[in-house]
Amino acid sequence: MTSLQELLAQKEALEQQIAQIKKAERADALQNARSLIGTFDLTVDELFGKQKSSVKAVAVKYRNPETGETWTGRGRAPRWLEGKNREDFAV
């Protein structure tokens, strides 16, 4: 029966072999994928599906009637709103 140390050494050797073979086959796989993409004019959306936008537009809450500038109410208040009643500028 093999000892724990021998099994761990075998495991390490196998993991190194796996990494080497993966690296070698990865280059071929990448070349094949690029060839197929070029041949069939595939797009990112066709390959991976449409990606949902992580950034969502925030609705405008305040508008400066003089300049048309807007503010969503997030972050620091704009200067045109300083010292004024925000309700007067609500959209």
ZADOLO-207947 format. One line per field, with one value per residue: x negated, y negated, z negated of N, C-alpha, C, O, CB in turn. Coordinates in pm, 1 decimal, always signed. Glycine has a CB too. Layout:
N
n_east <- (X	...) $
n_north <- (Y	...) $
n_up <- (Z	...) $
ca_east <- (X	...) $
ca_north <- (Y	...) $
ca_up <- (Z	...) $
c_east <- (X	...) $
c_north <- (Y	...) $
c_up <- (Z	...) $
o_east <- (X	...) $
o_north <- (Y	...) $
o_up <- (Z	...) $
cb_east <- (X	...) $
cb_north <- (Y	...) $
cb_up <- (Z	...) $
END
This chain:
91
n_east <- (-84.7	-48.6	-199.2	-79.3	-237.3	-351.5	-124.5	-41.9	-257.4	-227.5	+15.7	-53.0	-231.4	-55.6	+119.6	-53.4	-105.9	+149.7	+189.0	-7.2	+78.1	+329.8	+255.2	+122.3	+327.8	+510.7	+424.6	+466.1	+744.6	+827.7	+741.0	+899.9	+1155.5	+1141.3	+1115.4	+1363.8	+1535.8	+1459.4	+1517.0	+1797.6	+1889.7	+1966.3	+2120.6	+2069.6	+2306.6	+2442.0	+2280.6	+2268.4	+2512.1	+2740.8	+2614.5	+2712.2	+2754.6	+2569.5	+2585.1	+2831.7	+3049.9	+3122.8	+3411.2	+3486.9	+3519.6	+3514.8	+3515.2	+3352.6	+3510.9	+3407.9	+3166.1	+3199.7	+3061.9	+3032.3	+3097.3	+3067.7	+3111.8	+2933.5	+2615.3	+2401.7	+2569.4	+2646.3	+2504.1	+2689.0	+2909.8	+2857.7	+2944.6	+3205.3	+3554.5	+3613.6	+3846.0	+3955.1	+3823.4	+3883.4	+3956.0) $
n_north <- (+118.4	-228.3	-520.9	-818.8	-1041.0	-957.5	-939.8	-1207.9	-1320.1	-1197.8	-1308.1	-1580.4	-1562.5	-1474.5	-1694.8	-1888.7	-1781.4	-1791.7	-2069.8	-2144.8	-2010.7	-2126.2	-2390.8	-2358.3	-2254.2	-2458.2	-2667.3	-2557.5	-2523.8	-2788.7	-2891.3	-2738.9	-2830.3	-3102.9	-3075.4	-2959.8	-3166.3	-3368.9	-3247.5	-3208.4	-3458.3	-3526.7	-3689.3	-3854.0	-3856.2	-3641.8	-3431.0	-3437.8	-3524.8	-3795.6	-4048.1	-4165.9	-4499.2	-4639.7	-4887.7	-5100.8	-5347.7	-5635.2	-5797.8	-6138.8	-6384.5	-6651.8	-6965.6	-7237.0	-7518.0	-7734.1	-7662.9	-7402.0	-7198.7	-6890.7	-6686.7	-6390.3	-6352.4	-6208.3	-6183.1	-6472.6	-6784.0	-7003.5	-7327.3	-7516.8	-7457.2	-7511.7	-7649.5	-7687.9	-7598.7	-7268.9	-7152.7	-7335.1	-7285.4	-7032.9	-6758.8) $
n_up <- (+0.0	+71.8	-69.3	-235.4	-168.5	+73.7	+234.3	+234.7	+370.0	+618.8	+689.0	+714.1	+929.7	+1130.6	+1142.2	+1241.8	+1495.4	+1603.4	+1611.1	+1798.4	+2031.9	+2064.1	+2116.9	+2362.4	+2525.9	+2510.1	+2673.0	+2929.4	+2918.7	+2896.1	+3140.9	+3315.8	+3236.5	+3306.3	+3581.5	+3651.0	+3570.8	+3745.8	+3993.2	+3989.1	+3926.7	+3660.7	+3380.3	+3061.7	+2913.9	+3032.4	+2957.1	+2673.6	+2582.9	+2515.4	+2310.4	+1997.5	+1903.6	+1646.9	+1546.0	+1465.5	+1584.6	+1399.8	+1288.5	+1354.6	+1105.7	+1046.4	+1218.9	+1370.9	+1468.7	+1609.6	+1739.6	+1816.1	+1700.4	+1520.3	+1226.6	+1045.5	+781.5	+649.2	+498.2	+461.6	+428.7	+699.3	+775.7	+864.4	+720.0	+459.3	+148.5	+219.5	+245.8	+299.1	+391.4	+565.1	+798.4	+870.2	+1084.5) $
ca_east <- (+0.0	-128.1	-183.8	-16.5	-336.1	-363.4	-1.1	-45.7	-356.2	-163.8	+119.6	-122.4	-282.6	+59.4	+168.7	-146.3	-81.4	+278.4	+167.9	-84.5	+162.6	+432.3	+191.8	+95.8	+453.5	+581.5	+384.4	+537.7	+886.9	+845.5	+725.3	+1021.1	+1267.6	+1125.4	+1142.4	+1508.7	+1596.7	+1433.1	+1584.8	+1942.0	+1919.6	+2041.4	+2109.1	+2064.9	+2443.0	+2475.7	+2201.8	+2291.4	+2642.8	+2738.7	+2574.6	+2795.6	+2680.2	+2565.8	+2609.4	+2968.0	+3070.9	+3198.9	+3505.3	+3457.8	+3613.1	+3512.2	+3471.9	+3333.0	+3587.3	+3330.1	+3062.9	+3237.8	+2981.2	+3111.9	+3031.8	+3147.3	+3129.2	+2824.3	+2487.9	+2401.1	+2666.0	+2582.5	+2500.0	+2810.0	+3013.2	+2814.3	+3018.5	+3339.7	+3647.7	+3605.0	+3979.8	+3981.3	+3755.4	+3921.6	+4011.3) $
ca_north <- (+0.0	-350.4	-612.1	-948.9	-1126.0	-912.5	-979.3	-1353.0	-1344.9	-1158.1	-1408.7	-1700.2	-1533.7	-1473.0	-1831.7	-1957.1	-1729.6	-1847.1	-2210.8	-2153.0	-1968.6	-2230.8	-2505.6	-2322.7	-2239.2	-2586.3	-2742.8	-2498.6	-2554.6	-2930.5	-2906.4	-2683.2	-2920.4	-3223.1	-3035.2	-2945.3	-3299.3	-3438.4	-3179.7	-3225.4	-3596.8	-3521.6	-3806.6	-3826.1	-3825.4	-3507.6	-3334.1	-3438.5	-3579.8	-3938.4	-4077.6	-4266.7	-4616.3	-4649.3	-5026.9	-5139.8	-5491.0	-5683.4	-5900.4	-6276.1	-6433.9	-6798.2	-7029.0	-7381.5	-7570.5	-7833.5	-7602.3	-7267.0	-7099.9	-6800.6	-6617.6	-6273.5	-6349.3	-6127.3	-6253.9	-6611.1	-6870.3	-7101.2	-7465.1	-7591.5	-7421.2	-7549.0	-7755.9	-7701.7	-7492.0	-7165.7	-7124.8	-7428.4	-7235.4	-6891.9	-6726.5) $
ca_up <- (+0.0	+81.4	-182.6	-206.9	-100.9	+212.2	+304.1	+254.6	+474.5	+744.4	+716.8	+760.6	+1063.8	+1221.0	+1157.8	+1330.7	+1629.1	+1646.8	+1643.5	+1922.2	+2143.7	+2079.9	+2180.9	+2501.3	+2598.2	+2508.2	+2792.4	+3042.4	+2903.5	+2926.4	+3285.7	+3377.4	+3208.3	+3390.4	+3719.1	+3665.0	+3559.5	+3872.3	+4103.3	+3981.9	+3886.1	+3535.5	+3293.8	+2917.8	+2870.6	+3077.8	+2881.3	+2528.7	+2551.7	+2481.8	+2173.8	+1933.5	+1859.1	+1501.3	+1511.3	+1500.3	+1583.9	+1285.2	+1329.9	+1314.1	+1005.1	+1042.1	+1343.1	+1366.9	+1582.4	+1684.0	+1823.8	+1856.3	+1628.1	+1438.5	+1115.9	+1007.2	+637.1	+595.1	+491.8	+414.3	+496.2	+786.5	+723.5	+896.7	+624.8	+324.4	+81.9	+277.3	+213.7	+403.4	+444.6	+675.1	+916.6	+889.6	+1216.7) $
c_east <- (-89.2	-100.3	-119.0	-111.8	-351.5	-241.5	+1.4	-145.1	-299.1	-58.5	+55.8	-174.8	-169.0	+113.4	+77.3	-126.8	+48.4	+261.4	+92.4	+1.2	+272.2	+375.3	+168.4	+225.4	+533.6	+549.8	+457.0	+686.2	+915.3	+835.2	+849.2	+1140.6	+1259.5	+1156.5	+1292.5	+1579.5	+1579.3	+1509.2	+1734.3	+1984.7	+2006.2	+2017.4	+2105.6	+2203.0	+2483.8	+2402.7	+2245.1	+2429.1	+2630.5	+2704.5	+2666.0	+2706.8	+2685.2	+2594.4	+2749.5	+2980.3	+3159.7	+3287.3	+3465.6	+3563.6	+3623.1	+3457.0	+3462.1	+3404.4	+3508.0	+3233.2	+3100.2	+3155.0	+3072.1	+3027.0	+3124.3	+3176.8	+3022.9	+2696.4	+2504.5	+2497.3	+2592.6	+2591.6	+2627.4	+2924.7	+2978.9	+2896.2	+3158.9	+3424.1	+3649.1	+3739.8	+4014.5	+3922.4	+3791.0	+3985.6	+4143.8) $
c_north <- (-124.7	-441.6	-742.4	-1038.9	-1087.3	-952.4	-1129.4	-1390.0	-1308.9	-1260.6	-1534.5	-1680.5	-1534.0	-1612.8	-1911.3	-1911.3	-1786.2	-1992.4	-2226.3	-2117.7	-2070.4	-2349.8	-2478.3	-2314.7	-2368.1	-2666.9	-2689.3	-2532.0	-2700.6	-2955.6	-2854.1	-2775.4	-3045.4	-3192.2	-3023.9	-3080.5	-3376.6	-3378.6	-3210.4	-3365.8	-3601.5	-3647.6	-3762.2	-3786.2	-3684.4	-3400.9	-3324.2	-3488.5	-3726.9	-3956.6	-4186.1	-4380.3	-4624.5	-4791.7	-5062.6	-5290.9	-5529.1	-5798.1	-6036.7	-6320.7	-6585.9	-6852.5	-7180.2	-7440.1	-7670.4	-7769.1	-7464.5	-7159.1	-7015.6	-6738.9	-6505.8	-6268.5	-6264.9	-6208.5	-6395.5	-6696.3	-6971.3	-7242.3	-7543.3	-7559.6	-7464.0	-7665.8	-7776.3	-7582.5	-7390.6	-7137.5	-7215.8	-7376.6	-7088.4	-6871.9	-6655.8) $
c_up <- (+0.0	-37.2	-137.6	-130.3	+45.5	+293.6	+331.0	+363.2	+611.1	+786.8	+773.8	+902.5	+1166.0	+1245.1	+1249.9	+1475.2	+1686.3	+1688.8	+1775.4	+2043.4	+2169.9	+2154.7	+2329.0	+2581.8	+2603.7	+2632.6	+2915.6	+3037.2	+2938.7	+3075.6	+3358.4	+3357.0	+3295.6	+3536.0	+3743.2	+3659.5	+3688.9	+3988.0	+4105.9	+3938.8	+3760.7	+3453.6	+3147.6	+2867.3	+2912.4	+2996.0	+2736.2	+2489.3	+2515.5	+2336.0	+2118.5	+1885.9	+1707.4	+1454.3	+1558.6	+1490.4	+1465.9	+1332.5	+1274.0	+1214.3	+1005.5	+1173.8	+1322.3	+1488.1	+1666.8	+1782.7	+1876.1	+1788.5	+1539.7	+1327.9	+1071.5	+858.5	+570.0	+595.9	+441.2	+496.3	+583.6	+728.8	+752.8	+802.1	+482.3	+270.7	+135.2	+236.1	+328.4	+467.5	+562.1	+806.7	+947.3	+1025.8	+1198.1) $
o_east <- (-193.8	+7.5	-106.5	-70.4	-363.3	-254.0	+42.5	-119.9	-320.0	-46.0	+105.6	-164.3	-184.4	+149.6	+125.3	-130.6	+55.0	+314.5	+126.1	-2.9	+304.5	+439.1	+192.0	+231.1	+616.3	+638.9	+504.6	+746.5	+1015.4	+913.0	+897.8	+1218.7	+1359.9	+1217.1	+1343.0	+1672.9	+1672.2	+1560.9	+1791.1	+2103.4	+2107.0	+1908.8	+2135.1	+2215.7	+2552.3	+2457.3	+2257.2	+2459.5	+2520.9	+2759.0	+2693.3	+2597.2	+2792.3	+2624.2	+2780.4	+2927.0	+3259.1	+3242.9	+3417.2	+3682.8	+3726.5	+3365.6	+3550.9	+3362.6	+3538.9	+3219.6	+3038.5	+3174.6	+3174.8	+2904.0	+3245.4	+3258.8	+3022.0	+2673.6	+2608.0	+2505.5	+2486.3	+2676.2	+2668.3	+3026.8	+3063.2	+2914.6	+3224.9	+3371.7	+3682.6	+3746.6	+4093.7	+3965.5	+3735.3	+4059.5	+4208.4) $
o_north <- (-126.0	-439.1	-770.8	-1106.4	-1174.1	-994.2	-1172.7	-1482.0	-1381.4	-1294.6	-1589.8	-1770.4	-1587.8	-1646.0	-1993.1	-1993.0	-1823.6	-2033.5	-2313.4	-2186.6	-2098.3	-2403.6	-2565.7	-2363.8	-2385.5	-2728.4	-2767.5	-2564.7	-2731.3	-3033.4	-2917.7	-2796.7	-3088.4	-3273.6	-3073.0	-3105.2	-3441.8	-3451.6	-3235.4	-3389.9	-3672.0	-3705.5	-3647.2	-3693.5	-3614.8	-3293.7	-3214.4	-3493.6	-3775.8	-3888.7	-4285.8	-4358.2	-4617.0	-4814.0	-5055.1	-5353.1	-5462.5	-5885.0	-6047.8	-6298.1	-6642.2	-6795.1	-7242.5	-7414.4	-7689.0	-7815.2	-7415.4	-7040.5	-7062.5	-6738.3	-6524.9	-6188.0	-6251.1	-6291.7	-6432.4	-6682.4	-7019.8	-7271.4	-7627.6	-7628.3	-7453.3	-7767.1	-7873.6	-7478.4	-7424.9	-7102.3	-7178.5	-7418.1	-7028.2	-6957.1	-6619.1) $
o_up <- (-64.9	-96.5	-18.5	-36.1	+131.9	+408.7	+438.7	+441.0	+708.4	+904.5	+871.9	+985.9	+1275.6	+1358.0	+1328.4	+1567.2	+1803.4	+1792.0	+1855.6	+2145.3	+2285.4	+2245.2	+2412.5	+2694.6	+2693.2	+2691.3	+2997.9	+3139.4	+3003.5	+3130.9	+3452.0	+3449.7	+3352.3	+3605.7	+3844.1	+3735.8	+3736.4	+4072.5	+4212.2	+3916.7	+3756.1	+3456.6	+3115.4	+2787.3	+2837.4	+2969.5	+2681.9	+2370.1	+2488.0	+2248.9	+2185.3	+1834.3	+1647.1	+1337.0	+1677.6	+1398.5	+1437.0	+1407.5	+1161.3	+1235.0	+969.5	+1233.0	+1264.1	+1601.0	+1784.5	+1896.0	+1970.7	+1815.1	+1490.7	+1333.6	+1061.0	+814.4	+447.7	+683.7	+385.5	+618.3	+544.9	+644.2	+672.9	+803.9	+393.3	+338.2	+98.8	+196.6	+441.8	+585.2	+648.6	+914.3	+1039.1	+1075.1	+1296.3) $
cb_east <- (+96.3	-98.8	-320.0	+27.5	-471.7	-382.5	+122.5	-81.7	-485.0	-99.8	+200.1	-237.9	-355.7	+169.4	+179.8	-290.9	-76.3	+383.9	+91.4	-206.1	+224.1	+486.7	+59.3	+20.9	+536.5	+545.1	+230.7	+518.4	+933.0	+742.4	+598.9	+1051.8	+1269.2	+982.4	+1073.2	+1563.3	+1535.4	+1286.2	+1563.2	+1999.4	+1990.0	+2002.7	+2226.6	+2012.8	+2541.5	+2442.1	+2056.1	+2188.1	+2708.7	+2873.8	+2425.8	+2876.5	+2736.7	+2430.1	+2501.9	+3071.5	+3133.2	+3104.3	+3646.6	+3453.4	+3571.7	+3426.8	+3569.9	+3179.7	+3714.0	+3253.2	+2935.0	+3225.5	+2870.8	+3174.3	+2998.9	+3076.5	+3266.5	+2806.2	+2422.0	+2259.0	+2756.3	+2645.9	+2381.4	+2852.0	+3037.0	+2665.2	+2943.7	+3333.7	+3790.1	+3548.7	+4084.4	+3923.3	+3605.3	+4018.2	+3913.1) $
cb_north <- (+0.2	-423.8	-640.2	-1018.1	-1117.0	-761.1	-938.9	-1424.5	-1265.0	-1018.8	-1442.6	-1735.7	-1397.9	-1384.3	-1901.1	-1932.4	-1576.6	-1835.9	-2280.5	-2060.4	-1831.2	-2275.9	-2539.7	-2189.5	-2131.1	-2666.5	-2735.2	-2347.2	-2524.8	-3014.7	-2832.0	-2544.5	-2959.7	-3279.3	-2901.8	-2853.6	-3377.9	-3436.3	-3029.8	-3124.7	-3671.5	-3397.2	-3905.2	-3949.1	-3927.7	-3492.3	-3370.0	-3522.8	-3501.7	-4004.8	-4121.3	-4206.2	-4745.3	-4603.0	-5121.5	-5070.0	-5537.7	-5728.6	-5864.0	-6371.9	-6385.8	-6848.7	-6995.6	-7419.7	-7636.3	-7922.1	-7592.6	-7253.1	-7169.3	-6691.1	-6715.4	-6147.4	-6297.0	-5996.6	-6255.8	-6669.9	-6942.9	-7097.3	-7539.2	-7562.9	-7272.8	-7584.9	-7882.8	-7713.3	-7548.9	-7037.1	-7140.6	-7567.2	-7249.7	-6845.6	-6638.3) $
cb_up <- (-123.1	+212.9	-248.6	-337.2	-171.6	+217.7	+221.7	+124.0	+447.6	+730.5	+588.3	+665.8	+1065.8	+1165.1	+1021.2	+1286.1	+1626.7	+1534.2	+1530.5	+1915.1	+2116.0	+1942.5	+2111.4	+2508.6	+2534.9	+2382.9	+2813.0	+3044.5	+2759.9	+2851.8	+3334.8	+3319.5	+3059.2	+3378.4	+3750.8	+3555.8	+3442.0	+3903.2	+4093.2	+3887.0	+3999.9	+3454.2	+3318.3	+2839.8	+2928.0	+3225.7	+2887.8	+2461.5	+2437.7	+2513.4	+2167.0	+1815.4	+1922.7	+1448.6	+1574.6	+1408.2	+1716.8	+1168.5	+1285.2	+1437.2	+867.8	+922.2	+1459.5	+1365.8	+1532.6	+1587.6	+1747.2	+2004.7	+1543.0	+1525.0	+997.3	+1048.0	+601.7	+676.2	+627.4	+420.9	+393.4	+925.0	+782.1	+1038.6	+629.1	+324.0	+93.6	+432.4	+187.7	+345.4	+334.6	+642.2	+898.4	+778.8	+1299.6) $
END
